[in-house]
Amino acid sequence: MIARRGVTAALLPVLLVAAAGCAAQQKGAPRQEGGAVPGVTGTTVKVGGVLTKTSASGYSTKDAETGARARFERANAEGGVHGRTIEFIGAEDDGQDAAKGDAAAKKLVQKDQVFALVPVHAPNFGGAAFLEQQGVPWFGWATGPQWCGTRTGFGYNGCLAPKQGDGSQTWWGRQLAELLGGAEGKSVYVQTSDSSGSKYGGTTISQSFTAAGFELAGVDSGLPAAAPPPDWLPYVNKIMTSDGGGPPDVVVSVIAGTKFNVGLYGALKRAGYKGVLTDATSYDVAILKDPASAGALDGVIAAPMFEPFESTAPEIARLRQDVEKVAPGTPLTQHLAIGYWAADIFLDLLDKTGQDLTREKFLATANGSYLYENPGFGRIEYPKDHTEPNGCGALVKLEGGAFRVAKSMKCFDNVPLR
């Protein structure tokens, strides 16, 4: 090492020690100078999140911040965890840009010195590799492959992008089979768009229904993902003749966006379709504000991966109370629920880690046969759920301008993804 002019030989050992400390920190050492743990004091634990608050398409997960804050505020009102309250500094906006998400994660860890990232709810989140390398825990909705196979990323319902051979969910198909009185002799058609995520979902969801006993009438991924088509007739004709020349019993939409589903379902109904329509996105209070959308989606069965807000479960009553305290009058949305349950799991792990808190001990607890069950989201089990979904979900039906619980939260065994 060559000293710069003005640096004496006596100072070299000091510089070398400082450089070594810096290198250790870059490798993810959990302690700061003086032995402190980043984001942890005797009385607080600091956390912050990364969300897609804004985007060019209008997609936003900003409500997850309200959900997480509501859960943290209740924990603080109850005295915190092992005497430490949660210092929630809010969430950064990645603008649905991977590079911005990476920068946001680095800001939270390096500048804000958070202990963990809660919630992370961003479809194109780009900070995963950095957090994994630094050994920083992060909690949210594991919708993409960047969550899966890590030791630091904890999806509130596991890994939703399993690899071939890993466990894949069956809950959606089995819940619908139970609702319909069985799947024997019933067919299902799966419609996706031509985006990679939608196609992937078509694979896992098709298998969910065949595992439940449905016959697969077809899968179509020819629908453009950029915008709804000007003419739905080609897609409708294909669906209406998919089951031996007739319509299938169930149509599953794996399409992102209410506009797509309003168009598809409206066209199917005009063509005389009388079967079951189901998707993962139509449980949205915003739909009820638009009579045209509510009419097109009437009768649709949505499949949320949490217990519906209309449930009588005590855990949901508590969620509603928690949200009302921090944000009176706030509509309850899927994104809000994701933030709430991600925070809830983080708090449970914090409690189980104990008073002597470091990131290393926290991750050892989380990845050491951790199991947590809650009627609000089912169950989570790590390290298993780093590579597969938790296998839990509910069904909600839109009828007459209101949502009702069709099937409460239930968990089923996964099957290997083919």
C-alpha positions, 0 to 999 in steps of 0.5 A, spaced: 500 500 500 502 506 498 501 512 502 498 519 500 503 525 501 501 527 508 499 521 511 505 519 516 507 511 517 504 512 524 497 513 521 498 507 516 496 501 521 490 506 523 488 506 516 489 499 515 484 497 521 479 502 518 479 499 511 479 492 514 472 494 518 469 497 511 471 491 508 467 487 513 461 491 513 461 490 505 461 483 506 454 483 510 457 484 517 451 485 522 455 490 527 457 497 526 463 500 529 462 500 537 459 493 536 452 496 535 447 493 530 444 497 524 437 499 526 437 497 533 438 500 540 436 498 547 429 501 545 427 501 538 428 497 531 428 501 525 425 498 519 423 501 512 420 499 505 420 499 498 414 500 494 412 501 487 408 508 489 408 510 482 409 508 475 407 509 468 402 505 467 398 507 474 400 501 478 401 502 485 402 498 491 402 504 496 397 502 500 402 497 503 405 502 507 399 504 511 398 496 512 405 495 515 404 502 519 397 499 522 401 493 524 407 496 527 403 502 531 399 496 534 405 493 536 408 499 539 402 501 543 402 494 546 409 495 548 413 493 542 417 487 542 422 485 548 422 492 550 423 495 543 418 499 539 418 499 531 421 505 528 418 505 521 421 510 517 416 509 511 417 506 504 421 508 498 418 509 491 422 505 486 417 507 480 417 500 478 424 501 476 429 495 478 435 500 478 431 505 482 429 499 487 436 497 488 438 504 489 432 505 494 435 498 498 442 501 498 439 508 501 435 504 507 441 500 509 447 504 508 444 511 509 438 510 514 441 504 517 435 500 517 435 493 521 430 490 515 426 492 509 419 491 511 414 492 507 417 490 500 412 490 495 415 492 488 414 487 482 420 489 479 424 490 485 432 490 483 435 490 490 435 483 492 442 481 490 444 487 494 440 485 500 442 478 500 449 479 500 449 484 506 445 479 510 439 484 510 432 481 512 426 483 507 419 482 507 413 483 502 410 479 497 414 474 493 411 475 486 418 474 482 423 470 482 428 475 485 425 472 492 426 465 491 432 461 493 434 466 498 436 466 505 434 473 506 427 474 502 421 472 506 414 472 502 408 473 506 406 467 502 412 464 500 415 463 493 410 464 488 415 463 482 418 456 484 422 452 479 421 445 476 421 440 481 419 445 487 413 445 490 407 449 486 400 451 489 394 447 489 389 451 493 386 455 488 384 449 484 382 445 490 378 451 494 374 452 487 373 444 487 370 444 494 366 450 492 363 447 486 361 440 490 367 437 486 371 437 480 370 430 477 367 431 470 368 439 470 373 442 465 377 449 466 380 453 460 386 458 462 387 465 459 394 468 460 397 474 456 403 474 452 408 477 458 413 472 461 409 473 468 402 471 465 405 465 462 408 462 468 402 463 472 398 460 467 403 454 468 402 453 475 395 455 476 393 450 470 397 445 474 393 447 481 386 445 477 389 439 474 391 437 481 384 438 484 381 433 479 379 438 473 380 437 466 384 442 462 380 444 456 386 449 454 391 454 455 392 460 451 397 465 452 396 469 445 393 475 448 397 482 448 399 484 454 400 491 453 393 493 452 386 490 451 385 488 444 380 492 440 376 485 438 375 480 443 371 475 439 377 471 437 379 469 444 372 468 446 370 463 440 376 459 442 374 459 449 367 457 447 369 451 443 375 449 447 371 443 451 370 438 445 366 444 441 363 447 447 364 451 453 369 449 459 366 449 466 371 454 469 375 460 465 381 462 469 384 469 467 391 470 469 391 477 466 394 483 470 389 489 470 381 490 471 380 493 464 383 486 461 378 482 465 372 487 464 373 486 457 374 478 457 368 477 461 363 482 458 365 479 451 364 472 454 357 473 457 355 477 451 357 470 447 352 466 452 357 463 457 354 461 463 360 457 467 365 460 472 369 466 471 375 466 476 382 470 477 386 473 482 385 480 481 378 482 481 378 483 489 378 490 489 374 496 492 375 500 486 371 496 482 365 497 486 365 505 484 365 503 477 358 501 475 360 498 468 366 494 471 362 492 477 357 489 472 362 486 468 365 482 474 358 480 477 359 473 479 366 473 478 370 469 484 376 472 486 382 468 489 386 473 494 392 470 498 389 472 505 383 472 509 378 477 506 376 483 509 369 481 509 370 475 514 368 474 521 375 472 523 377 475 529 384 477 526 380 481 520 376 485 525 383 487 529 386 488 522 380 493 520 381 496 527 388 497 527 388 501 520 382 505 522 386 508 528 392 510 523 388 512 517 381 513 518 376 511 513 382 508 508 379 503 503 381 496 505 385 493 499 390 487 497 396 491 497 394 494 504 393 487 507 400 485 504 403 490 508 400 488 514 401 481 514 408 482 512 409 486 518 406 481 522 410 476 520 416 480 521 414 482 528 413 474 530 420 473 528 423 479 532 419 476 538 422 469 537 429 471 536 429 474 543 432 480 546 439 479 544 438 481 537 442 481 531 441 480 523 445 473 524 441 471 530 434 473 526 436 470 520 438 463 524 431 463 527 427 465 521 431 459 517 431 454 522 425 450 522 420 457 523 413 455 523 407 461 524 400 460 523 395 465 522 388 465 520 389 472 516 394 469 511 394 461 513 401 459 515 408 460 513 414 455 514 421 457 513 426 455 510 421 451 506 417 457 503 424 460 500 423 455 494 415 454 494 408 458 496 405 457 502 399 453 499 394 457 502 388 462 499 381 464 500 375 465 495 371 471 494 365 472 490 362 479 487 355 479 487 350 485 486 355 490 487 358 487 494 363 482 495 362 476 500 366 470 502 365 464 498 371 460 501 375 462 507 382 461 508 385 454 507 391 451 506 393 445 502 399 441 500 403 443 494 405 438 488 412 438 484 412 443 479 412 440 472 
